[in-house]
Every structure is written in structure tokens, then in C-alpha cells.
């Protein structure tokens, strides 16, 4: 399934720090300096009627998106909505003893998508959360993250959305270079990692005739 891009309208990206990518820093680019900026630069050439928005916020988990869904998603009325969320729902288990069960993660994510389906007329793109471990302890995060990736895949099927295999793309990119080359701490992408994410999205995007 490709990402349908009409000639005009708002293309919205939301999620956590990977999407945020310093957009909220003082004087920062409102699109951030990561994959959203890369995509926006490409679309500005291909489809100048498209307006790209970024409402990612560092540290967010699914409940945080739920709290701001009215203002940061539904009120925007995008023609294409892309969501990348989930790594913090895993990370907080290991750094703050604050786990999120797969069931709670999936139920909250389903509520978000249900509201989009019921209130908006837009294409939806779900990006898999990802991890490129760079130290030994991070490898065990997979026991928590992989079931959440499976949940995202189930939701994509249930809601008939585009699913982007960003975990696979980032993992494959890390094979010849090492995890730190694509995500400096295993989570936050380097410039190269952001380019991988952007290219994964753009490879599935097609202008509507």
C-alpha cells in the first residue's frame, strides 16, 4: 500500500523525540532537523501545494498523544497523518521502572486510530518503533519492544493503514556500520539514520493523479 499524496493539504507527522528532532528548541526549525525536514524538503519540490507540519514531542508515549490528540492531530485536519510512537513505552521500563504493557500500548494506540477514522478523512501511515542496540543491556529491550512492533502491525491491518517497516530499515542500515551509525544511543537517529527513515517514507509516497 502506498502513501497517497494529493496536490495540496497538510501532511502531519507526530510522535516522540525522533519526530520532534529539536523542533521545540529556542529558534529551531518548526519541522525539526530530522526525517520530517528531509521529507518536507523533497515534497516542496515535488508537490509545492503540500504543507508539512510536525507535532512530535520528546519523551512522549501513547498516553501523551491521547492527551493532546484534539489539538495536535484532529484540529489540524491533515490529508496524510504519520505516527511514530512506542520506543518510550519500552524505554521507561528499563530506565525508570515504569513499564507499559503490550495490552495498554495497543489499546491506547487503537483509541487514537479510532478517533482518526471516525473524525477525519485522511490517509494514515504507521511507522514501526525501532531500536539499534549499541550496548549489551539494550539487547534485552527487544523482549519488550518486539511485541509492541507486532501490535503496530496488527493495528495497521485492522485500520487498513500504510505500515512502514522502519525497524527493519534501521536494523539493515546498521548491519555494515554498527548501531551507533544510525542511532547514536540506539534510539535517537543520527543524520544518516534520519535519512534512512525519510527515504523509507518517500519510497512509499505517490502523488495522486
C-alpha positions as CSV (number, residue, x, y, z in Angstrom):
1,X,0.0,0.0,0.0
2,X,1.4,3.4,-1.0
3,X,1.1,6.7,0.7
4,X,-1.4,8.8,-1.4
5,X,-0.3,12.4,-1.7
6,X,-2.8,14.9,-3.1
7,X,-1.7,18.1,-4.7
8,X,-2.4,20.2,-1.6
9,X,-3.2,19.9,2.0
10,X,-1.5,19.2,5.3
11,X,0.9,16.3,5.8
12,X,1.2,15.8,9.6
13,X,3.9,13.9,11.5
14,X,3.6,13.3,15.2
15,X,5.2,11.2,17.9
16,X,8.1,11.4,20.2
17,X,11.6,12.9,20.1
18,X,12.5,11.1,16.9
19,X,9.9,13.1,15.1
20,X,10.4,16.2,17.3
21,X,14.1,16.3,16.5
22,X,14.8,19.6,18.2
23,X,11.8,21.5,16.7
24,X,10.9,22.9,20.2
25,X,14.4,24.2,20.9
26,X,14.6,28.0,21.0
27,X,15.0,29.4,17.5
28,X,14.7,25.9,16.0
29,X,13.2,25.0,12.7
30,X,9.5,24.2,13.4
31,X,9.9,21.0,11.4
32,X,13.0,19.9,13.4
33,X,16.3,18.9,11.9
34,X,15.5,15.2,11.3
35,X,13.4,13.0,9.0
36,X,10.4,15.3,8.8
37,X,12.6,18.1,7.5
38,X,14.1,15.8,4.9
39,X,10.7,14.7,3.7
40,X,9.4,18.3,3.7
41,X,12.4,19.4,1.5
42,X,11.6,16.7,-1.0
43,X,7.9,17.4,-1.1
44,X,8.4,21.1,-1.5
45,X,9.9,20.3,-4.9
46,X,7.5,17.6,-6.0
47,X,4.3,19.0,-4.5
48,X,4.5,22.7,-3.6
49,X,0.8,22.7,-2.5
50,X,1.6,20.4,0.4
51,X,2.2,21.9,3.8
52,X,4.2,19.7,6.2
53,X,3.6,20.0,10.0
54,X,5.4,18.4,12.9
55,X,3.8,17.9,16.3
56,X,6.3,15.4,17.8
57,X,7.2,16.0,21.4
58,X,10.3,14.5,23.1
59,X,9.6,11.8,25.7
60,X,6.0,11.1,24.6
61,X,4.3,7.8,25.0
62,X,0.9,6.7,23.7
63,X,-1.0,8.3,26.7
64,X,0.7,11.6,25.9
65,X,-0.5,11.5,22.4
66,X,-4.0,10.8,23.7
67,X,-3.8,13.9,25.9
68,X,-3.1,16.2,23.0
69,X,-4.8,14.4,20.2
70,X,-7.6,17.0,19.8
71,X,-5.3,20.0,19.3
72,X,-2.2,18.3,17.7
73,X,-3.9,16.0,15.3
74,X,-7.7,16.2,14.9
75,X,-7.9,20.0,14.8
76,X,-5.1,20.1,12.1
77,X,-7.3,18.0,9.7
78,X,-4.4,16.5,7.7
79,X,-4.7,14.8,4.4
80,X,-1.9,12.4,5.5
81,X,-1.1,11.5,9.1
82,X,2.1,9.7,10.0
83,X,2.6,8.4,13.6
84,X,5.9,7.1,15.1
85,X,5.4,6.2,18.7
86,X,6.5,3.4,21.0
87,X,10.1,3.4,22.0
88,X,9.5,5.4,25.2
89,X,6.7,2.9,26.1
90,X,9.6,0.4,26.1
91,X,12.5,2.6,27.4
92,X,10.8,3.8,30.6
93,X,10.6,0.1,31.7
94,X,14.3,0.0,31.8
95,X,15.4,3.4,32.9
96,X,12.6,4.3,35.3
97,X,10.9,1.1,36.3
98,X,7.7,2.4,34.6
99,X,6.6,-0.3,32.1
100,X,3.8,-0.2,29.6
101,X,2.1,-3.5,28.9
102,X,1.6,-4.5,25.3
103,X,-2.1,-4.6,26.0
104,X,-2.2,-1.0,27.3
105,X,0.0,0.2,24.5
106,X,-2.2,-1.4,21.8
107,X,-5.5,-0.3,23.5
108,X,-4.3,3.3,23.7
109,X,-3.0,3.3,20.1
110,X,-6.3,1.8,18.9
111,X,-8.2,4.7,20.6
112,X,-6.1,7.2,18.7
113,X,-6.7,5.5,15.4
114,X,-10.4,5.0,16.1
115,X,-10.8,8.8,16.6
116,X,-8.9,9.5,13.4
117,X,-11.1,7.0,11.5
118,X,-14.3,8.5,12.9
119,X,-13.4,12.2,12.7
120,X,-11.0,12.7,9.8
121,X,-10.8,11.8,6.1
122,X,-7.1,11.2,5.7
123,X,-4.5,8.6,4.8
124,X,-2.8,7.1,7.8
125,X,0.8,5.9,8.0
126,X,2.1,3.9,11.0
127,X,5.9,3.7,11.5
128,X,7.2,0.8,13.5
129,X,9.2,1.9,16.6
130,X,12.8,0.7,16.3
131,X,16.0,0.0,18.2
132,X,19.6,-0.4,17.1
133,X,21.3,-1.6,20.3
134,X,24.7,-0.2,21.0
135,X,25.4,-1.7,24.4
136,X,24.7,-5.1,25.8
137,X,21.8,-4.1,28.2
138,X,19.9,-2.6,25.2
139,X,19.6,-6.0,23.5
140,X,17.1,-7.2,26.2
141,X,14.8,-4.2,25.4
142,X,13.8,-6.4,22.4
143,X,11.7,-8.6,24.7
144,X,9.5,-5.5,25.4
145,X,9.7,-3.7,22.0
146,X,9.1,-6.6,19.6
147,X,5.6,-7.3,20.9
148,X,4.8,-3.6,20.6
149,X,6.0,-3.7,17.0
150,X,3.7,-6.6,16.4
151,X,0.9,-4.6,17.9
152,X,1.6,-1.7,15.5
153,X,1.4,-4.3,12.6
154,X,-1.9,-5.6,13.9
155,X,-3.3,-2.1,14.1
156,X,-2.2,-1.3,10.6
157,X,-4.1,-4.3,9.3
158,X,-7.1,-3.6,11.4
159,X,-7.4,0.0,10.3
160,X,-6.1,-0.5,6.8
161,X,-3.3,1.9,7.1
162,X,0.1,2.1,5.4
163,X,2.7,0.3,7.5
164,X,6.3,1.4,7.2
165,X,8.9,-1.2,8.3
166,X,11.2,1.3,9.9
167,X,12.6,-1.2,12.4
168,X,13.8,-3.4,9.6
169,X,15.1,-0.4,7.6
170,X,17.1,0.9,10.5
171,X,18.4,-2.6,11.5
172,X,19.5,-3.3,8.0
173,X,21.2,0.1,7.7
174,X,23.1,-0.7,10.9
175,X,24.5,-4.0,9.8
176,X,27.5,-2.8,7.9
177,X,28.1,0.3,10.0
178,X,27.1,-0.5,13.6
179,X,24.0,0.6,15.6
180,X,25.6,4.0,16.6
181,X,25.9,5.0,13.0
182,X,22.2,5.1,12.5
183,X,21.1,6.0,16.1
184,X,23.8,7.4,18.3
185,X,22.3,6.0,21.5
186,X,20.4,3.1,19.9
187,X,17.2,5.2,19.8
188,X,17.8,8.7,18.5
189,X,18.8,8.8,14.9
190,X,22.0,10.3,13.5
191,X,21.7,12.5,10.4
192,X,22.2,9.2,8.4
193,X,19.5,7.5,10.4
194,X,17.0,10.3,9.8
195,X,17.8,10.0,6.1
196,X,17.0,6.3,6.2
197,X,13.6,7.0,7.8
198,X,12.9,9.7,5.3
199,X,13.8,7.5,2.4
200,X,11.6,4.7,3.7
201,X,8.6,7.1,3.9
202,X,9.3,8.7,0.5
203,X,9.7,5.3,-1.2
204,X,6.1,4.6,-0.4
205,X,4.7,8.1,-1.3
206,X,2.9,8.6,-4.6
207,X,1.2,11.7,-6.0
208,X,-2.5,11.2,-6.6
209,X,-3.2,11.6,-10.3
